[in-house]
Amino acid sequence: MPESARARSLAEARVYLDLVVPGGSAQASVDEVPGGRVVRAGGVEVLVPDEAEQAGTAFGAGVSELLDAGQWVMVGATYASRALESGLYYTADLSPDPERFRAVVAEWSLAADAVSEALKFLPDGAEELPREAFWTEMGRSARDAEPGRFTRAKLESDLAFFRQSLADFRRLHPGNAGKRPAE
């Protein structure tokens, strides 16, 4: 982990706080500072520089210095699990809520984005993530428990599944993407 907590995006800062602070980002405050924002929760501060937010990706450009590859895989699995459950409830509801539709879409998108973050740690031509891509206890424990989860083939398969699940959900519920709840 870096000496100072510096995130590539506000989303990455919030995910980091969710992993390291009891109560996570739900208790976070965000303050404007010269050159960016500081996200604080449970005695942890994360700087999000202004230029980081201009990257145009959910979690930021480049490779994360806050979360290791194992953590990103676990984050992706968590978002995918939420998307599956939320999607089932959404489909079962006879009067689906457009906000819930957007939540399911966001969860599948974030699941795919998190796996994409793990793939950034994969060197060209390598078939599995290198040991140095796992510097946290959580990441190392995940790798040790299920090493097959951290291969190029598995990560690419997960990424394809999450993207296809998102596409399928949108295809099955095309009329709900732009609807707003009644006021």
C-alpha positions in Angstrom: 0.0 0.0 0.0 1.3 3.5 -0.7 2.5 5.8 2.1 -0.3 8.3 1.3 -3.7 7.2 0.2 -4.2 8.6 -3.2 -7.1 7.4 -5.4 -7.6 7.6 -9.1 -11.3 8.4 -8.7 -13.9 9.1 -6.1 -15.3 5.7 -6.8 -12.0 4.0 -6.1 -11.7 6.0 -2.9 -15.1 4.9 -1.7 -14.4 1.2 -2.5 -11.1 1.5 -0.6 -12.9 2.9 2.4 -15.5 0.1 2.2 -12.6 -2.4 2.5 -10.5 -0.8 5.2 -12.9 1.1 7.5 -15.7 -0.3 9.6 -18.9 1.2 8.2 -17.0 2.1 5.1 -17.8 4.9 2.7 -21.4 5.2 4.1 -19.8 7.3 6.8 -17.5 9.2 4.6 -17.3 12.9 4.2 -15.9 14.6 1.1 -14.2 18.0 1.3 -12.9 20.2 -1.5 -9.2 21.0 -1.1 -6.9 22.8 -3.4 -6.2 20.5 -6.3 -8.9 17.9 -5.5 -11.0 16.3 -2.8 -10.3 14.5 0.4 -12.6 11.6 1.4 -12.5 10.8 5.1 -14.0 8.0 7.1 -12.9 6.3 10.4 -9.6 8.2 10.6 -8.6 7.3 7.0 -8.1 10.1 4.4 -7.9 9.5 0.7 -6.9 12.3 -1.7 -8.6 12.3 -5.1 -6.7 14.8 -7.3 -8.8 16.9 -9.8 -7.0 15.3 -12.7 -7.9 11.8 -11.5 -11.6 12.6 -12.0 -11.0 13.5 -15.7 -9.9 9.9 -16.6 -13.4 9.0 -17.8 -13.4 5.5 -16.2 -15.2 4.4 -13.1 -12.2 3.6 -11.1 -9.5 5.7 -12.8 -6.8 5.5 -15.3 -3.7 3.4 -14.8 -3.1 0.7 -12.2 -4.5 1.0 -8.7 -2.1 1.7 -5.9 -4.8 1.4 -3.2 -6.4 -2.0 -4.0 -4.5 -5.0 -5.1 -5.6 -7.5 -7.8 -7.2 -9.9 -5.3 -9.3 -7.1 -3.8 -10.5 -6.0 -7.2 -11.6 -9.6 -8.0 -13.5 -9.8 -4.7 -15.1 -6.4 -5.3 -16.2 -7.6 -8.8 -17.7 -10.7 -7.3 -19.6 -8.7 -4.7 -21.1 -6.3 -7.3 -22.0 -9.3 -9.5 -23.7 -11.0 -6.6 -25.7 -7.9 -5.8 -26.6 -7.5 -9.5 -27.9 -11.1 -9.7 -30.0 -10.7 -6.6 -31.3 -7.2 -7.5 -32.0 -8.4 -11.0 -34.1 -11.3 -9.8 -36.1 -9.0 -7.5 -36.5 -6.5 -10.3 -37.8 -9.1 -12.7 -40.2 -10.5 -10.2 -41.8 -7.1 -9.5 -44.9 -6.5 -11.5 -44.4 -2.7 -11.4 -40.6 -2.3 -11.7 -39.0 0.9 -10.4 -36.7 2.7 -12.9 -34.3 3.5 -10.0 -34.0 -0.2 -9.3 -33.4 -0.8 -13.0 -30.5 1.7 -12.9 -29.1 0.1 -9.8 -28.9 -3.3 -11.4 -27.3 -1.8 -14.5 -24.8 0.0 -12.3 -24.0 -3.1 -10.3 -23.3 -5.2 -13.5 -21.2 -2.3 -14.9 -19.2 -2.0 -11.7 -18.6 -5.8 -11.5 -17.1 -5.6 -15.0 -15.1 -2.5 -14.2 -13.6 -4.1 -11.1 -12.5 -7.2 -13.0 -11.0 -4.9 -15.6 -9.0 -3.3 -12.8 -7.6 -6.7 -11.8 -6.7 -7.4 -15.4 -4.6 -4.2 -15.4 -2.2 -6.1 -13.1 -1.6 -8.9 -15.7 1.7 -8.5 -17.5 1.6 -8.9 -21.3 1.7 -12.6 -22.2 1.3 -13.8 -18.6 -1.3 -16.4 -17.9 -1.9 -15.5 -14.2 -1.5 -12.5 -12.0 1.9 -12.2 -10.5 2.5 -12.6 -6.7 3.5 -8.9 -6.4 -0.1 -7.9 -7.6 -1.3 -9.1 -4.1 0.0 -6.9 -1.3 -2.9 -6.9 1.1 -4.0 -9.7 3.5 -7.4 -9.9 1.8 -5.9 -10.2 -1.7 -3.3 -12.8 -0.7 -5.9 -14.8 1.2 -8.2 -14.8 -1.8 -5.4 -15.9 -4.1 -4.2 -18.7 -1.7 -7.8 -20.0 -1.3 -8.6 -20.0 -5.0 -5.6 -19.5 -7.2 -7.5 -20.5 -10.3 -9.6 -17.4 -9.9 -6.6 -15.2 -10.8 -5.7 -16.6 -14.3 -6.1 -14.6 -17.5 -8.7 -17.2 -18.7 -10.8 -16.9 -15.6 -10.7 -13.1 -15.4 -11.5 -12.7 -19.1 -14.4 -15.2 -18.7 -15.8 -13.3 -15.6 -15.5 -10.0 -17.5 -17.3 -11.5 -20.5 -20.0 -12.9 -18.3 -20.6 -9.7 -16.4 -20.8 -7.7 -19.7 -23.1 -10.2 -21.2 -25.3 -10.2 -18.1 -25.6 -6.4 -18.3 -26.5 -6.6 -22.0 -29.0 -9.3 -21.4 -30.6 -7.3 -18.5 -30.9 -4.2 -20.7 -32.3 -6.3 -23.6 -34.9 -8.0 -21.4 -36.1 -4.7 -19.9 -35.7 -2.2 -22.8 -38.6 0.1 -21.8 -37.3 0.8 -18.3 -33.9 2.4 -19.0 -35.2 6.0 -19.4 -38.3 6.0 -17.2 -38.3 8.2 -14.2 -40.4 7.4 -11.1 -43.7 9.2 -10.9 -43.6 12.3 -8.7 
